[in-house]
Amino acid sequence: ETYPHKDAVELVLEPDTTPQLVLDRLRERGAIINRFEITTPTLAIAGQRDWYVRPALSRRTVYAMPRARLEIIPGMGHVITPALAPLLVEKVCDFIARQEK
């Protein structure tokens, strides 16, 4: 069985994609999504060298979420390597600690 919104997910990979285009494609398929309803504190982590989900798309997505924060990790691609794990744990713990204040 294929993922019902596969074409919207594939749209993310296109160079000129915007979060709005992806949301529109999902809505065309019956998904109910309002990006401004995502008000939960959210930490997005992106790799500076990510070829799959480019940092520019991550920036645009986070911009649309009022309480989101983006951490772009220098030198990281799409895959989390064991060498980067401690840094990522630190970023997540810092984010959680800031939410508890």
Backbone as a ProteinNet text record, in pm:
[ID]
protein_1_A
[PRIMARY]
ETYPHKDAVELVLEPDTTPQLVLDRLRERGAIINRFEITTPTLAIAGQRDWYVRPALSRRTVYAMPRARLEIIPGMGHVITPALAPLLVEKVCDFIARQEK
[TERTIARY]
85.4	0	89.6	54.9	135	82.6	170.2	134	36.1	-77.7	-181.3	-140.2	-41.5	0.3	141.8	178.1	314.5	355.2	263.9	299.7	329.7	262	289.8	425.8	457	587.5	697.5	676.7	777	794.4	690.7	698	803.4	825.5	924.7	1063.4	1087.9	1220.2	1244.1	1139.9	1156.5	1221.2	1309.5	1389.8	1311.4	1200.6	1127.8	1005.5	1003.8	890.6	882.6	759.8	735.9	647	649	557.9	412	376	238	199.7	289.8	261.2	236.4	317.8	300.1	165.8	133.3	4.5	-111.9	-101.3	-207.8	-226.8	-115.9	-124.8	-191.2	-154.7	-217.2	-366.9	-403.4	-545.4	-623.6	-561.6	-627.4	-662.6	-585.9	-608.2	-695.9	-748	-840.6	-780	-651.6	-590.1	-636.1	-658.4	-700.1	-581.1	-521.7	-400.6	-406.4	-377	-359.5	-227	-129.5	4.3	9.6	-78.3	-75.4	-143.2	-202.6	-257.9	-151.4	-34.4	74	139.3	86.5	134.1	216.1	234.6	315.5	461.9	534.7	677.9	740.9	812.9	867.9	1013.5	1095.7	1235.9	1257.2	1302	1337.8	1489.6	1544.3	1688.5	1715.8	1802.7	1836.2	1987.2	2029.4	2171.3	2206.4	2314.9	2359.9	2383.4	2424.7	2453.8	2345.1	2226	2116.2	2072.9	2084.4	2044.3	1899.5	1841.7	1706	1602	1621.2	1536	1630.8	1636.2	1731.3	1703	1807.4	1788.6	1693.6	1692.6	1601.8	1456.5	1424.2	1286.9	1257.4	1353.8	1335.7	1309.3	1383.3	1362.4	1221.1	1175.8	1041.2	933.7	954.5	856.7	849.4	964.2	968.4	910.3	934	879.9	727.4	665	519.1	463.7	548.9	504.9	544.7	446.6	475.4	570.7	573.4	657.1	769.4	810.5	914.9	1052.1	1149.7	1289.1	1365.4	1453.2	1531.5	1677.8	1734.9	1878.9	1937.1	2023.6	2092.6	2231.5	2259.6	2384.1	2491.6	2598.6	2706.6	2766	2785.5	2848.9	2759.9	2639.7	2550.2	2472.1	2453.2	2368.9	2229.7	2169.8	2035	2037	2150.3	2160.6	2233.9	2180.7	2246.8	2357.2	2479.2	2591.5	2617.7	2679.7	2712.3	2795.1	2879.5	2963	2879.2	2765.9	2681	2577.4	2557.7	2454.2	2466	2583.7	2591.7	2547.5	2584.3	2543.9	2391.9	2332.9	2187.7	2114.8	2165.9	2106.6	2114.3	2226.7	2242.9	2140.1	2120.8	2023.9	1882.2	1846.1	1711.2	1692.2	1790.3	1778.9	1769.6	1847.9	1842.6	1704.4	1650.5	1518.3	1411.5	1416.4	1319.3	1333.8	1456.4	1480.3	1423.3	1436.2	1381.9	1229.8	1166.6	1021	969.1	1051.5	1010.4	1023.5	1087.6	1106.3	980.2
-118.4	0	124.2	220.8	342.9	445.9	534.5	643.8	735	770.2	845.4	986.7	1042.7	1178.9	1179.6	1070.6	1056.4	1173	1220.1	1329.3	1457.7	1481.6	1600.8	1587.8	1469.3	1447.3	1463.7	1411.2	1425.3	1571.6	1651.3	1793	1864.2	1815.5	1874.7	1872.2	1774.1	1759	1852.3	1914.4	2002.2	2133.9	2187.2	2304.5	2428.2	2458	2582	2561.3	2453.2	2422.4	2517.7	2550.9	2627.1	2543	2568	2494.5	2509.6	2627.3	2648.5	2554.9	2532.6	2440.3	2299	2257	2123.1	2114.3	2215.7	2215.4	2216	2293.8	2296.2	2159.4	2092.5	1959.3	1861.1	1870.5	1781.7	1810.6	1938.1	1974.5	1922.8	1926.9	1873.3	1726.3	1656.7	1513.6	1488.9	1595.6	1579.3	1596.5	1627	1647.2	1780.9	1783	1905.7	1955.4	2063.9	2117.3	2269.1	2329.4	2474.4	2499.6	2544.3	2556.5	2649.3	2747.8	2839.6	2781.4	2662.8	2595.4	2518.9	2506.5	2436.2	2536	2541.8	2640.9	2577.3	2448.5	2379.4	2418.3	2441.4	2466.9	2351.9	2387.1	2286.8	2317.6	2214.9	2228.1	2151.2	2221.1	2157.9	2158.2	2045.1	2033.8	1997.8	2075.9	2052.2	2046.9	1967.9	1961.2	2065.6	2135.2	2237.7	2177.3	2051.8	1985.4	1885.8	1902.6	1810.1	1830.6	1729.9	1736.6	1694.2	1631.4	1578.1	1682.2	1740.1	1850.3	1968	2052.6	2162.2	2261.2	2320.2	2415.2	2530.7	2574.3	2683.4	2642.1	2518.7	2471.2	2460.4	2415.6	2409.2	2548.1	2647.3	2785.2	2832.5	2808.4	2853.3	2781.6	2655.3	2578.9	2630.8	2650.9	2699.4	2839.9	2920.3	3056.5	3055.5	2952.8	2944.7	2892.3	2853.5	2798.8	2897.3	2960.9	3071.5	3040.7	2916.9	2886.2	2788.4	2788.2	2695.2	2760.5	2676.5	2719.9	2623.6	2677.7	2596.4	2597.6	2480	2465.2	2402.5	2474.7	2419.1	2376.1	2249.1	2192.2	2196.6	2271.5	2280.9	2143.4	2119	1995.3	1873.3	1882.9	1767.2	1757	1633.3	1606.7	1565.3	1470.4	1425.9	1319.7	1253.2	1142.7	1189.3	1147.7	1178.5	1075.4	1123	1032.4	1021.5	912.6	899.4	1016.4	1072	1184.7	1308.1	1323.1	1440.4	1418.4	1295.5	1264.5	1347.9	1362.2	1443	1588.3	1646.6	1784.2	1793.7	1697.3	1699.3	1680.7	1593.3	1574.1	1705.4	1772.6	1902.2	2004	2010.2	2104.7	2074.3	1947.3	1907.9	1938.6	1904.5	1931.3	2081.2	2160.4	2305.6	2358.7	2308	2350.9	2317.2	2197.2	2155.6	2241.5	2267.6	2348.8	2489.5	2547	2680.8	2681.1	2571.1	2563.9	2554.1	2499.6	2479.6	2606.2	2709.5	2834.4	2916.1
0	0	0	-80.5	-87.1	11.3	49	139.3	66.5	127.7	56.1	13.6	77.2	43.7	-13	-81	-132.1	-222.5	-307	-398	-322.3	-211.9	-131.8	-64.4	-17.8	44.6	-59.6	-179.7	-285.7	-326.2	-311.5	-344.8	-259.7	-138.5	-48.9	-112.7	-197.7	-258.1	-376	-427.2	-542.2	-499.1	-583.3	-543.2	-502.7	-568.2	-539.6	-450.4	-378.9	-293.2	-174.7	-138.1	-16.3	73.8	203.9	291.8	247.8	197	153.7	38.7	-55.2	-165.4	-114.8	-18.7	38.5	109.5	190.1	260	162.4	56.1	-44.5	-107.7	-140	-199.8	-103.2	24.4	123.6	136.3	135.4	144.5	24.1	-93.8	-213.6	-196.3	-114.4	-90.4	31.8	90	201.7	339	346.2	477.5	534.8	663.4	730.6	810.3	761.3	823.6	819	930.6	934	1002.8	928.2	984.2	1104	1111.6	1224.6	1348.3	1335.3	1451.5	1528.1	1471	1539.1	1633.6	1754.8	1851.8	1964.3	1957.8	2056.5	2036.7	2145.1	2127.5	2048.9	1945.2	1854	1825.4	1835.6	1798.9	1669.6	1568.4	1442	1432.2	1393.9	1378	1233	1170.5	1030.1	1015.1	920.2	888.5	783.7	805.6	711.1	572.5	568.2	440.3	400.2	453.8	421.8	277.1	196.9	56.3	38.2	138.7	127.8	169.4	286.2	332.7	353.7	255.8	257.5	371.5	429.7	539.2	504.6	380.6	342.2	361.6	329.5	350.2	499.7	576.9	722.5	779.1	730.4	777.5	746.6	624.5	586.2	667.2	693.7	771.2	914.1	975.7	1114.1	1124	1022.8	1021.7	1033.9	979.5	980.2	1112.4	1204	1332.2	1441.9	1504.9	1596.4	1711.6	1759.2	1876.2	1841.8	1716.6	1673.8	1676.1	1693.6	1691.8	1601.1	1520.7	1428.4	1469.3	1477.6	1500.5	1374.3	1305.7	1190.4	1236.6	1220.6	1271.6	1162.9	1186.1	1086.8	1055	926.5	882.9	879.7	936.2	939.4	809.1	763.4	647.7	694.9	624.6	659.3	770.3	785.4	881.1	1006.1	1120.2	1247.3	1268.9	1279.1	1303	1452.8	1495.2	1637.9	1691.4	1607.7	1652.9	1685.3	1617	1640.5	1751	1791.8	1890.5	2018.3	2078.9	2201.4	2180.6	2068.1	2038.9	2025.1	1958	1940.1	2072.4	2156.1	2289.4	2367.3	2358.4	2425.8	2375.4	2243.5	2185	2233.1	2234.8	2277.8	2426.4	2508.5	2652.7	2680.3	2608.6	2623.7	2586.1	2477.7	2433.8	2539.1	2590.9	2693.7	2818.5	2860.6	2979.9	2962.4	2843.8	2818.4	2825.2	2789.5	2793.2	2936	3023.3	3162.7	3245.3	3194.1	3270.5	3270.7
[MASK]
+++++++++++++++++++++++++++++++++++++++++++++++++++++++++++++++++++++++++++++++++++++++++++++++++++++

